[in-house]
Amino acid sequence: MIYFDNAATSFPKPPQVAKAVFNAINTLGNPSRGSYKLSLDASRKVYTAREKIAKLFNLDNPLNVAFTSNATESLNIAIKGSFKANDHIITTAMEHNSVLRPIYEIRKNGVQISIIKCDKKGLLDYYELENGIKENTKAIICTHASNLTGNLIDIKKLGKICKDHNLLFILDASQTAGVFPIDMKADYIDILCFTGHKSLYGPQGTGGICINDTVNIVPLKTGGSGSFSFSQQHPNTMPDALEAGTINVHGIAGLLAGIEFIEDTGIDKIRDHELKLMWQFYNGIKDIPRIKIYGDFSTTLRSPIVSLNIDSYDSKDISQELADTYDIATRAGAHCAPLMHKALGTENQGAVRFSFSYFNTSEEVDIAISALKKLSDS
């Protein structure tokens, strides 16, 4: 099989990820729950992972990294725990439902929301965004890269807007963590939400939320923390404040191995390879009759994603044909990005998404180009 669905989950993982999970299952206990070796070893492994993540995103305090099950949980924590009635927040039409649905929920509690539209290429109007800031605006929440078009947000520009207006900047880094450098200090990011199973090469069921020291979030969950057990209140110190219950130590061990793979390989090398494959694919299909490609390809600053359609054919049919006839895995449909599809005019048809990994090859891209030429001719 040729796997081009890395924006959904990366495959394959580096071999050391599976080995780390196997070793953790056989050697680690529950962190912060005992003074014996299994527990202490688990605590050390988890803290090392916090350190690596803090370093990756330039966050000073590793204890301000809390582990979650995925970016969806992280975003729910950030969005549902940061605002009250009559607060105003701004987001964009680029967002995944992991941002949109929690926002729609808190709107029922009196939080005001503004959603900045995108043009037909999926590009954001930064002037309109900044012009939408009001006296009661508390935050801007956005994705770093569209999971549909691959268009990147200029997070440094957006972070500066937040800093100038004293707003929280909440970033969904699901599509970019591990591929693009993200600096919470330089980009003025207050809360960063990430998933482990995409470009960080970790197992599914891993993710996290990084916060700076000035942020206070009301926990989404409360319960056991391994600390302050006689208090009726959940601890408010990080990371316990946002980590009720036993965390996924085995998965975190795998995530740590994935991050170490990125460190050893080099994030620039990974990104350059993925973008090289993306441009090879784009240039190989852009002139094929009947194929329509979505997104902005006038800039090299983009995520390694290409979404397309063939005439008016349902995207699911094209994706199924690619799988059945050519053994090529892609993602079709709405991609949990309804507003982006409305901006592109594809809400009924969906789109076929190709997303590239460090483990894909130029030969695989050539096969995909040939397959699309044949499908376009049929």
Salt bridges, closest charged atoms under 4 A:
ASP5 OD1 - ARG353 NH2 3.22
ASP41 OD2 - LYS37 NZ 2.58
ASP41 OD1 - ARG44 NH1 2.88
ASP60 OD1 - LYS185 NZ 2.52
GLU73 OE2 - LYS221 NZ 3.04
ASP87 OD1 - LYS84 NZ 3.62
GLU105 OE1 - LYS80 NZ 2.93
GLU130 OE2 - HIS165 NE2 2.95
ASP164 OD1 - LYS160 NZ 2.97
ASP187 OD1 - LYS156 NZ 3.30
GLU243 OE2 - ARG50 NH1 2.81
GLU263 OE1 - LYS52 NZ 2.95
ASP268 OD1 - ARG271 NH2 2.74
ASP287 OD2 - LYS286 NZ 3.24
ASP311 OD2 - ARG290 NE 2.58
